[in-house]
């Protein structure tokens, strides 16, 4: 649950922040959606550069952002190799992400 010191981040503020990330990083919007009857929303942006593993395996990187409208979690962003589209890819993005900002999502331990 979000703590008493948290303030709600509205979708417009969410979008303004992400538009700033697009301007700074060159990322472009890939996916957006809602889960749990609209109580949780997500958006994924693909970064303009990929990461190479091994000698030639390119891995795309994404900035994924999550927010809830029921107070169950804080606004959060993560850099991840997972393109979020569903609840299971949301969990994978959080698990495999290497840099994040924000509070835990429901069912996640901090």
Number of C-alpha atoms within 10 A of each C-alpha: 13 18 11 7 5 12 11 15 14 12 13 9 11 17 14 11 11 22 15 11 16 18 10 9 14 13 20 18 16 16 14 16 14 17 14 9 7 11 13 21 18 23 24 28 23 24 21 13 14 14 11 11 9 6 6 8 10 12 14 16 21 27 29 29 24 22 26 25 16 13 18 17 23 24 25 19 22 21 22 25 21 23 21 26 17 14 14 9 13 21 16 16 21 22 13 14 19 11 11 15 12 14 20 17 21 14 10 11 7 6
